[in-house]
Amino acid sequence: MESQPPLLTSINFEYQLNELSRDYQVITFDIRGHGRSGYSNSPITYSLIAKDIVKLLDTLEVDKALICGYSTGGTIVMEFLLTYANRALGGVSISGMSEVRDKYLMRKINVARSISNKGAISFLSLCVSSGNANNLHMCKNLTREAKKDDARNIEQYYKNSMYYNCTAQLVNIRLPVLLVYGAKDNLFHPYAKILQRNLAFNHLKFIKNVGHQIPTKAPKELNEMISQFINTNNMQVSGV
């Protein structure tokens, strides 16, 4: 089960879906107000997204899944493991964090939130999509889906990203968690240390020659790490 940051849709996990589905049932979805998921009258929060994941698992009759998320989606992984541990086999946090504490990242999120609040989704979607795409075809696909996003829900998602903090609760997660970061993603390395220090059962991995955008720019290495993590922990995975 895979979740993504604001503006990006399930297409961002195209390489994981194509390769990992050969061995596992892979479930991707668009968060409310993103891509093919309609506008949400309820404000977007990590708690709401985690609750939606449970409803999706129920609908698909999946008892437990390995919960995977990228960037702020990695934070959703932590929220899910804290709230619905009985529905999880473990977690995979890709370029993730349990809080936002440095001023530079706060400014970036605040700028994106301000732009989305003004409804400039076309511009913002192009910026985010081009940064994550590894070729022109994927950039076009990511941008096309991102333009369907609802500015109101995007702004809410960014706002929640700025203020959410579960660091103090990480010690309560007793499931295995794979932490994956790009070796060039220096901004997020302190967040990797926070998670490694506070999670009881974690595996911290770095991928060489890549920054933040791991799912699209280092898919082979990421997919191998996820498969190895599943096998090492003897998980009976029906959803990734």
Backbone as CSV, one residue per row, in Angstrom:
resi,resn,N_x,N_y,N_z,CA_x,CA_y,CA_z,C_x,C_y,C_z
1,MET,0.855,-1.183,0.000,0.000,0.000,0.000,0.894,1.238,0.000
2,GLU,0.723,2.125,-0.978,1.673,3.213,-1.165,0.985,4.579,-1.163
3,SER,1.593,5.553,-0.457,1.049,6.911,-0.400,2.145,7.911,-0.771
4,GLN,1.734,9.082,-1.222,2.657,10.050,-1.795,2.424,11.457,-1.234
5,PRO,3.333,12.384,-1.520,3.218,13.756,-1.006,2.215,14.586,-1.797
6,PRO,1.947,15.830,-1.359,1.004,16.698,-2.062,1.333,16.838,-3.546
7,LEU,0.281,16.877,-4.362,0.331,17.065,-5.814,0.694,15.807,-6.590
8,LEU,1.537,14.953,-6.052,1.867,13.728,-6.761,0.742,12.703,-6.598
9,THR,0.583,11.859,-7.607,-0.455,10.841,-7.577,0.176,9.461,-7.609
10,SER,-0.667,8.451,-7.706,-0.171,7.073,-7.690,0.754,6.764,-8.851
11,ILE,0.707,7.577,-9.911,1.600,7.371,-11.058,3.063,7.463,-10.640
12,ASN,3.328,8.185,-9.555,4.710,8.322,-9.087,5.315,6.968,-8.703
13,PHE,4.459,5.971,-8.446,4.935,4.635,-8.080,4.834,3.658,-9.250
14,GLU,4.880,4.183,-10.461,4.729,3.337,-11.650,5.765,2.218,-11.694
15,TYR,7.017,2.547,-11.358,8.075,1.540,-11.432,7.925,0.477,-10.345
16,GLN,7.429,0.868,-9.180,7.191,-0.103,-8.120,6.019,-1.010,-8.493
17,LEU,4.974,-0.406,-9.061,3.802,-1.187,-9.466,4.170,-2.206,-10.538
18,ASN,4.924,-1.773,-11.533,5.260,-2.655,-12.650,6.157,-3.819,-12.229
19,GLU,7.138,-3.536,-11.355,8.108,-4.583,-11.016,7.675,-5.423,-9.821
20,LEU,7.263,-4.786,-8.733,6.941,-5.536,-7.524,5.670,-6.366,-7.660
21,SER,4.783,-5.967,-8.584,3.535,-6.708,-8.757,3.771,-8.092,-9.371
22,ARG,4.979,-8.352,-9.825,5.308,-9.689,-10.327,5.311,-10.707,-9.187
23,ASP,5.613,-10.228,-7.977,5.714,-11.136,-6.828,4.709,-10.839,-5.718
24,TYR,4.176,-9.604,-5.708,3.283,-9.215,-4.628,2.052,-8.498,-5.181
25,GLN,1.009,-8.470,-4.362,-0.138,-7.633,-4.702,0.210,-6.199,-4.308
26,VAL,0.286,-5.309,-5.264,0.656,-3.914,-5.019,-0.592,-3.035,-5.132
27,ILE,-0.843,-2.243,-4.112,-2.017,-1.377,-4.076,-1.550,0.073,-4.038
28,THR,-1.928,0.845,-5.031,-1.652,2.283,-5.036,-2.978,3.023,-5.076
29,PHE,-2.985,4.260,-4.606,-4.223,5.038,-4.598,-3.901,6.519,-4.653
30,ASP,-4.874,7.298,-5.045,-4.752,8.753,-5.028,-5.420,9.293,-3.770
31,ILE,-4.671,10.055,-2.994,-5.208,10.681,-1.785,-6.348,11.626,-2.165
32,ARG,-7.275,11.842,-1.275,-8.412,12.730,-1.531,-7.943,14.067,-2.123
33,GLY,-8.651,14.510,-3.147,-8.307,15.775,-3.781,-7.133,15.696,-4.714
34,HIS,-6.653,14.472,-4.985,-5.502,14.256,-5.860,-5.901,13.355,-7.027
35,GLY,-5.433,13.702,-8.219,-5.631,12.834,-9.374,-7.075,12.435,-9.582
36,ARG,-7.317,11.119,-9.504,-8.649,10.585,-9.766,-9.528,10.494,-8.528
37,SER,-9.001,10.942,-7.376,-9.832,11.000,-6.160,-10.416,12.401,-6.033
38,GLY,-11.724,12.468,-5.808,-12.416,13.752,-5.801,-12.120,14.613,-4.589
39,TYR,-12.674,15.809,-4.613,-12.504,16.785,-3.545,-13.045,16.241,-2.222
40,SER,-12.359,16.546,-1.131,-12.776,16.125,0.198,-13.353,17.293,0.976
41,ASN,-14.579,17.132,1.462,-15.174,18.155,2.325,-14.480,18.202,3.680
42,SER,-13.935,17.073,4.100,-13.179,17.021,5.355,-11.750,17.462,5.082
43,PRO,-11.185,18.332,5.916,-9.801,18.787,5.716,-8.827,17.607,5.676
44,ILE,-7.849,17.698,4.790,-6.866,16.627,4.643,-5.882,16.640,5.807
45,THR,-5.821,15.528,6.519,-4.861,15.334,7.608,-4.252,13.943,7.453
46,TYR,-3.127,13.713,8.104,-2.524,12.384,8.061,-3.457,11.356,8.695
47,SER,-4.153,11.765,9.737,-5.099,10.862,10.397,-6.203,10.425,9.444
48,LEU,-6.716,11.373,8.656,-7.773,11.055,7.698,-7.258,10.129,6.605
49,ILE,-6.041,10.392,6.117,-5.471,9.547,5.067,-5.262,8.119,5.585
50,ALA,-4.767,7.987,6.815,-4.570,6.656,7.402,-5.900,5.925,7.535
51,LYS,-6.936,6.653,7.909,-8.273,6.065,8.033,-8.779,5.611,6.669
52,ASP,-8.499,6.400,5.629,-8.897,6.021,4.274,-8.187,4.752,3.818
53,ILE,-6.931,4.591,4.214,-6.182,3.383,3.855,-6.842,2.158,4.467
54,VAL,-7.270,2.275,5.713,-7.966,1.165,6.370,-9.246,0.817,5.616
55,LYS,-10.005,1.843,5.227,-11.251,1.607,4.486,-10.970,0.928,3.151
56,LEU,-9.874,1.314,2.514,-9.504,0.702,1.240,-9.119,-0.758,1.445
57,LEU,-8.346,-1.036,2.486,-7.986,-2.421,2.798,-9.228,-3.252,3.081
58,ASP,-10.182,-2.676,3.809,-11.432,-3.380,4.102,-12.188,-3.708,2.819
59,THR,-12.263,-2.716,1.936,-12.983,-2.899,0.672,-12.345,-3.994,-0.168
60,LEU,-11.021,-4.054,-0.158,-10.288,-5.046,-0.948,-10.111,-6.366,-0.206
61,GLU,-10.635,-6.419,1.025,-10.553,-7.613,1.868,-9.111,-8.034,2.113
62,VAL,-8.283,-7.035,2.400,-6.886,-7.272,2.770,-6.754,-7.047,4.267
63,ASP,-6.347,-8.083,4.979,-6.268,-7.993,6.439,-5.105,-7.112,6.885
64,LYS,-3.915,-7.385,6.344,-2.723,-6.618,6.712,-1.896,-6.319,5.463
65,ALA,-1.203,-5.174,5.498,-0.371,-4.781,4.368,0.921,-4.148,4.858
66,LEU,1.915,-4.177,4.004,3.140,-3.409,4.234,2.858,-2.000,3.723
67,ILE,2.913,-1.015,4.594,2.542,0.356,4.252,3.788,1.122,3.794
68,CYS,3.729,1.638,2.582,4.875,2.319,1.993,4.505,3.749,1.638
69,GLY,5.410,4.696,1.910,5.138,6.086,1.575,6.406,6.830,1.219
70,TYR,6.239,7.821,0.360,7.364,8.623,-0.125,7.233,10.064,0.363
71,SER,8.321,10.619,0.921,8.374,11.997,1.424,7.331,12.184,2.529
72,THR,6.365,13.085,2.362,5.336,13.206,3.406,4.517,11.930,3.501
73,GLY,4.512,11.146,2.422,3.872,9.839,2.494,4.554,8.940,3.503
74,GLY,5.855,9.166,3.728,6.568,8.427,4.761,6.067,8.776,6.147
75,THR,5.631,10.013,6.322,5.042,10.423,7.595,3.707,9.732,7.801
76,ILE,2.956,9.564,6.725,1.686,8.845,6.808,1.916,7.405,7.244
77,VAL,3.037,6.831,6.802,3.400,5.484,7.252,3.497,5.450,8.770
78,MET,4.172,6.442,9.353,4.312,6.490,10.814,2.950,6.641,11.495
79,GLU,2.108,7.513,10.959,0.761,7.703,11.518,-0.028,6.399,11.471
80,PHE,0.084,5.697,10.365,-0.651,4.435,10.229,-0.147,3.400,11.227
81,LEU,1.164,3.263,11.349,1.731,2.272,12.267,1.407,2.590,13.720
82,LEU,1.272,3.872,14.031,0.915,4.273,15.388,-0.571,4.042,15.681
83,THR,-1.398,4.193,14.668,-2.843,4.166,14.877,-3.484,2.826,14.531
84,TYR,-2.952,2.168,13.513,-3.571,0.926,13.036,-2.533,-0.188,12.906
85,ALA,-1.751,-0.378,13.946,-0.683,-1.392,13.912,-1.234,-2.785,13.624
86,ASN,-2.459,-3.037,14.014,-3.061,-4.357,13.811,-3.377,-4.648,12.341
87,ARG,-3.286,-3.595,11.487,-3.565,-3.776,10.061,-2.283,-3.705,9.221
88,ALA,-1.141,-3.669,9.890,0.127,-3.501,9.175,1.095,-4.647,9.448
89,LEU,1.859,-4.997,8.421,2.962,-5.945,8.573,4.250,-5.219,8.916
90,GLY,4.298,-3.944,8.585,5.469,-3.108,8.797,5.352,-1.895,7.907
91,GLY,6.447,-1.158,7.759,6.402,0.059,6.969,7.658,0.270,6.148
92,VAL,7.509,1.021,5.068,8.646,1.471,4.252,8.520,2.977,4.097
93,SER,9.463,3.714,4.659,9.464,5.169,4.575,10.594,5.606,3.650
94,ILE,10.221,6.220,2.528,11.180,6.644,1.515,11.349,8.156,1.592
95,SER,12.539,8.617,1.925,12.802,10.061,2.057,11.800,10.706,3.020
96,GLY,11.525,10.024,4.110,10.475,10.461,5.021,10.975,11.168,6.270
97,MET,10.021,11.613,7.088,10.344,12.305,8.339,9.171,12.155,9.302
98,SER,9.436,12.378,10.573,8.387,12.319,11.589,7.940,13.718,12.013
99,GLU,8.644,14.726,11.542,8.329,16.126,11.829,9.126,17.001,10.864
100,VAL,8.751,18.252,10.771,9.533,19.232,10.021,10.127,20.207,11.031
101,ARG,11.449,20.254,11.103,12.061,21.096,12.132,13.039,22.132,11.594
102,ASP,13.565,21.941,10.378,14.525,22.929,9.873,13.798,24.026,9.102
103,LYS,14.313,25.226,9.180,13.650,26.404,8.618,13.576,26.363,7.099
104,TYR,14.598,25.787,6.458,14.603,25.751,4.996,13.433,24.921,4.466
105,LEU,13.229,23.727,5.036,12.133,22.874,4.598,10.789,23.518,4.929
106,MET,10.709,24.176,6.085,9.480,24.869,6.440,9.129,25.948,5.421
107,ARG,10.158,26.689,4.972,9.924,27.741,3.978,9.444,27.143,2.667
108,LYS,10.050,26.035,2.251,9.651,25.393,1.005,8.185,24.959,1.057
109,ILE,7.807,24.349,2.160,6.422,23.896,2.308,5.472,25.079,2.351
110,ASN,5.891,26.130,3.045,5.037,27.307,3.182,4.829,28.000,1.836
111,VAL,5.881,28.052,1.017,5.754,28.652,-0.316,4.796,27.830,-1.167
112,ALA,4.963,26.507,-1.136,4.075,25.632,-1.905,2.633,25.768,-1.410
113,ARG,2.467,25.866,-0.108,1.124,26.034,0.456,0.510,27.350,0.002
114,SER,1.308,28.400,-0.013,0.823,29.718,-0.422,0.400,29.710,-1.885
115,ILE,1.204,29.059,-2.726,0.881,28.984,-4.150,-0.394,28.188,-4.374
116,SER,-0.510,27.042,-3.673,-1.697,26.208,-3.847,-2.945,26.917,-3.333
117,ASN,-2.786,27.733,-2.294,-3.915,28.473,-1.737,-4.449,29.490,-2.747
118,LYS,-3.578,29.948,-3.639,-3.994,30.905,-4.669,-4.521,30.203,-5.920
119,GLY,-4.501,28.879,-5.887,-5.062,28.117,-6.985,-4.154,27.920,-8.171
120,ALA,-2.865,28.172,-8.011,-1.933,28.040,-9.143,-1.448,26.595,-9.270
121,ILE,-2.399,25.681,-9.403,-2.070,24.263,-9.440,-1.263,23.895,-10.685
122,SER,-1.584,24.509,-11.817,-0.870,24.180,-13.058,0.624,24.439,-12.921
123,PHE,0.973,25.583,-12.367,2.383,25.942,-12.183,3.040,25.025,-11.169
124,LEU,2.382,24.821,-10.030,2.956,24.019,-8.962,3.091,22.557,-9.391
125,SER,2.103,22.059,-10.112,2.151,20.670,-10.563,3.296,20.438,-11.538
126,LEU,3.562,21.418,-12.386,4.671,21.298,-13.333,6.007,21.273,-12.599
127,CYS,6.148,22.118,-11.578,7.392,22.163,-10.796,7.640,20.836,-10.089
128,VAL,6.614,20.328,-9.411,6.756,19.082,-8.654,6.966,17.898,-9.591
129,SER,6.202,17.864,-10.670,6.290,16.737,-11.609,7.637,16.689,-12.315
130,SER,8.126,17.836,-12.775,9.417,17.854,-13.465,10.550,17.470,-12.524
131,GLY,10.422,17.809,-11.248,11.450,17.454,-10.274,11.489,15.971,-9.982
132,ASN,10.342,15.291,-10.112,10.274,13.867,-9.791,10.423,12.964,-11.011
133,ALA,10.088,13.480,-12.180,10.140,12.646,-13.380,11.574,12.351,-13.807
134,ASN,11.782,11.169,-14.358,13.108,10.817,-14.867,13.151,10.811,-16.393
135,ASN,12.025,11.149,-17.022,11.995,11.298,-18.476,10.786,12.149,-18.852
136,LEU,10.728,12.567,-20.101,9.670,13.467,-20.559,8.298,12.806,-20.492
137,HIS,8.234,11.527,-20.822,6.955,10.816,-20.798,6.358,10.809,-19.401
138,MET,7.185,10.484,-18.408,6.687,10.457,-17.034,6.318,11.858,-16.573
139,CYS,7.082,12.855,-16.976,6.776,14.240,-16.594,5.391,14.640,-17.096
140,LYS,5.093,14.274,-18.332,3.789,14.599,-18.901,2.672,13.888,-18.139
141,ASN,2.893,12.615,-17.798,1.880,11.849,-17.081,1.649,12.396,-15.672
142,LEU,2.757,12.689,-14.973,2.643,13.235,-13.624,1.936,14.589,-13.634
143,THR,2.300,15.430,-14.595,1.703,16.761,-14.686,0.225,16.679,-15.036
144,ARG,-0.104,15.806,-15.959,-1.510,15.652,-16.366,-2.387,15.263,-15.183
145,GLU,-1.927,14.306,-14.386,-2.715,13.858,-13.239,-2.730,14.905,-12.128
146,ALA,-1.594,15.591,-11.928,-1.507,16.596,-10.864,-2.435,17.772,-11.127
147,LYS,-2.664,18.089,-12.396,-3.541,19.207,-12.727,-4.993,18.940,-12.351
148,LYS,-5.315,17.683,-12.069,-6.660,17.330,-11.631,-6.854,17.599,-10.135
149,ASP,-5.740,17.863,-9.435,-5.795,18.049,-7.981,-6.628,19.262,-7.601
150,ASP,-7.215,19.202,-6.419,-8.013,20.312,-5.907,-7.145,21.198,-5.019
151,ALA,-7.057,22.486,-5.343,-6.175,23.420,-4.626,-6.497,23.481,-3.141
152,ARG,-7.768,23.366,-2.783,-8.159,23.459,-1.367,-7.582,22.299,-0.567
153,ASN,-7.685,21.098,-1.095,-7.145,19.941,-0.398,-5.625,19.928,-0.403
154,ILE,-5.022,20.412,-1.480,-3.562,20.500,-1.539,-3.041,21.429,-0.448
155,GLU,-3.673,22.576,-0.295,-3.266,23.545,0.727,-3.393,22.937,2.116
156,GLN,-4.456,22.178,2.346,-4.659,21.523,3.644,-3.573,20.485,3.923
157,TYR,-3.210,19.748,2.886,-2.173,18.726,3.023,-0.835,19.377,3.380
158,TYR,-0.479,20.453,2.686,0.760,21.169,2.999,0.737,21.715,4.428
159,LYS,-0.392,22.262,4.825,-0.517,22.825,6.174,-0.293,21.750,7.228
160,ASN,-0.910,20.600,7.045,-0.743,19.513,7.997,0.702,19.026,8.036
161,SER,1.365,19.067,6.879,2.760,18.629,6.803,3.680,19.494,7.657
162,MET,3.357,20.780,7.746,4.203,21.707,8.507,4.126,21.470,10.008
163,TYR,2.954,21.093,10.490,2.739,21.075,11.940,2.653,19.683,12.559
164,TYR,2.548,18.651,11.736,2.457,17.296,12.273,3.793,16.900,12.919
165,ASN,3.731,16.226,14.043,4.944,15.796,14.744,4.623,14.544,15.560
166,CYS,5.214,13.425,15.166,4.986,12.179,15.908,6.280,11.609,16.473
167,THR,7.338,12.424,16.506,8.647,11.935,16.950,8.597,11.296,18.330
168,ALA,7.926,11.935,19.253,7.867,11.418,20.623,7.120,10.082,20.715
169,GLN,6.275,9.797,19.716,5.488,8.564,19.741,6.160,7.413,18.987
170,LEU,7.264,7.678,18.315,7.892,6.645,17.501,8.283,5.402,18.298
171,VAL,8.615,5.590,19.557,9.019,4.446,20.398,7.889,3.440,20.554
172,ASN,6.672,3.849,20.256,5.517,2.957,20.394,5.315,2.065,19.174
173,ILE,6.067,2.307,18.119,5.978,1.467,16.916,6.845,0.237,17.121
174,ARG,6.217,-0.922,17.115,6.928,-2.173,17.389,7.004,-3.075,16.158
175,LEU,6.739,-2.510,15.004,6.811,-3.249,13.757,8.083,-2.879,12.992
176,PRO,8.568,-3.752,12.127,9.785,-3.434,11.354,9.521,-2.326,10.338
177,VAL,10.489,-1.422,10.217,10.362,-0.299,9.290,11.638,-0.168,8.475
178,LEU,11.489,-0.125,7.164,12.616,0.128,6.262,12.679,1.621,5.975
179,LEU,13.836,2.222,6.223,14.059,3.650,5.971,15.021,3.785,4.801
180,VAL,14.588,4.458,3.733,15.413,4.585,2.534,15.614,6.057,2.198
181,TYR,16.878,6.444,2.000,17.212,7.842,1.679,18.242,7.886,0.562
182,GLY,18.230,8.981,-0.177,19.240,9.205,-1.183,20.509,9.743,-0.540
183,ALA,21.654,9.256,-0.980,22.925,9.700,-0.403,23.149,11.194,-0.618
184,LYS,22.529,11.758,-1.670,22.690,13.180,-1.964,21.609,14.052,-1.318
185,ASP,20.680,13.429,-0.627,19.566,14.168,-0.022,19.957,14.664,1.369
186,ASN,20.954,15.549,1.422,21.519,15.988,2.699,20.486,16.648,3.609
187,LEU,19.518,17.327,3.039,18.504,18.010,3.836,17.722,17.028,4.708
188,PHE,17.547,15.804,4.214,16.723,14.833,4.933,17.532,13.842,5.775
189,HIS,18.845,13.908,5.716,19.644,12.990,6.520,19.417,13.165,8.022
190,PRO,19.238,14.384,8.528,18.917,14.524,9.956,17.598,13.851,10.328
191,TYR,16.642,13.838,9.413,15.361,13.172,9.679,15.539,11.658,9.688
192,ALA,16.465,11.172,8.865,16.789,9.742,8.879,17.336,9.338,10.245
193,LYS,18.195,10.189,10.813,18.782,9.895,12.125,17.722,9.894,13.220
194,ILE,16.759,10.819,13.114,15.675,10.864,14.105,14.889,9.563,14.094
195,LEU,14.532,9.114,12.908,13.756,7.878,12.791,14.571,6.673,13.234
196,GLN,15.830,6.619,12.820,16.675,5.494,13.215,16.847,5.429,14.731
197,ARG,16.992,6.566,15.343,17.219,6.632,16.788,15.978,6.230,17.590
198,ASN,14.798,6.493,17.064,13.579,6.325,17.856,12.748,5.094,17.502
199,LEU,12.966,4.519,16.333,12.217,3.327,15.950,12.939,2.077,16.446
200,ALA,12.209,1.207,17.120,12.822,0.041,17.749,13.374,-0.952,16.726
201,PHE,12.644,-1.170,15.633,13.036,-2.181,14.654,13.117,-1.543,13.266
202,ASN,14.252,-0.926,12.985,14.388,-0.240,11.707,15.631,-0.698,10.948
203,HIS,15.562,-0.533,9.640,16.677,-0.841,8.751,16.912,0.418,7.917
204,LEU,18.010,1.098,8.151,18.312,2.346,7.441,19.230,2.060,6.261
205,LYS,18.780,2.488,5.059,19.540,2.258,3.844,19.699,3.569,3.072
206,PHE,20.859,3.748,2.443,21.102,4.904,1.585,21.399,4.413,0.166
207,ILE,20.876,5.128,-0.810,21.115,4.786,-2.207,22.077,5.817,-2.795
208,LYS,23.146,5.342,-3.380,24.178,6.232,-3.929,23.672,7.003,-5.151
209,ASN,24.265,8.165,-5.330,24.075,8.970,-6.545,22.633,9.377,-6.812
210,VAL,21.846,9.553,-5.766,20.464,10.007,-5.933,20.103,10.936,-4.785
211,GLY,19.165,11.844,-5.053,18.701,12.771,-4.028,17.409,12.299,-3.398
212,HIS,16.411,13.173,-3.394,15.163,12.916,-2.676,14.206,12.008,-3.443
213,GLN,14.192,12.111,-4.784,13.147,11.504,-5.609,13.460,10.050,-5.953
214,ILE,13.500,9.203,-4.954,13.946,7.820,-5.103,13.007,6.938,-5.931
215,PRO,11.678,6.974,-5.731,10.807,6.038,-6.461,10.954,6.098,-7.974
216,THR,11.234,7.286,-8.518,11.341,7.438,-9.966,12.783,7.489,-10.467
217,LYS,13.711,7.868,-9.598,15.086,8.062,-10.062,16.060,6.974,-9.595
218,ALA,15.594,6.103,-8.710,16.395,4.933,-8.325,15.451,3.750,-8.087
219,PRO,14.569,3.462,-9.049,13.558,2.424,-8.832,14.134,1.024,-8.661
220,LYS,15.159,0.693,-9.425,15.732,-0.652,-9.339,16.273,-0.916,-7.943
221,GLU,17.053,0.026,-7.421,17.636,-0.138,-6.087,16.550,-0.174,-5.014
222,LEU,15.564,0.710,-5.142,14.477,0.747,-4.158,13.686,-0.553,-4.165
223,ASN,13.327,-1.028,-5.331,12.540,-2.258,-5.420,13.293,-3.450,-4.838
224,GLU,14.588,-3.498,-5.061,15.404,-4.581,-4.503,15.428,-4.508,-2.981
225,MET,15.527,-3.285,-2.450,15.540,-3.111,-0.995,14.216,-3.532,-0.376
226,ILE,13.112,-3.183,-1.033,11.794,-3.559,-0.510,11.624,-5.073,-0.529
227,SER,12.010,-5.711,-1.616,11.901,-7.168,-1.715,12.759,-7.857,-0.659
228,GLN,13.973,-7.363,-0.478,14.858,-7.947,0.531,14.291,-7.753,1.931
229,PHE,13.709,-6.585,2.185,13.100,-6.292,3.481,11.949,-7.252,3.761
230,ILE,11.120,-7.508,2.765,10.002,-8.436,2.911,10.509,-9.838,3.221
231,ASN,11.508,-10.276,2.493,12.040,-11.637,2.673,12.756,-11.782,4.007
232,THR,13.531,-10.765,4.385,14.283,-10.825,5.650,13.352,-10.928,6.846
233,ASN,12.208,-10.257,6.759,11.264,-10.237,7.876,10.152,-11.292,7.721
234,ASN,10.325,-12.180,6.726,9.380,-13.285,6.511,7.931,-12.821,6.476
235,MET,7.690,-11.751,5.740,6.337,-11.186,5.655,5.504,-11.950,4.623
236,GLN,4.288,-12.259,5.016,3.332,-12.840,4.088,2.548,-11.682,3.484
237,VAL,3.119,-11.087,2.444,2.594,-9.836,1.914,1.493,-10.082,0.889
238,SER,0.331,-9.448,1.149,-0.732,-9.443,0.145,-0.840,-8.061,-0.454
239,GLY,-0.286,-7.027,0.242,-0.288,-5.666,-0.288,0.988,-4.962,0.090
240,VAL,1.561,-4.221,-0.837,2.789,-3.480,-0.568,2.511,-2.001,-0.654
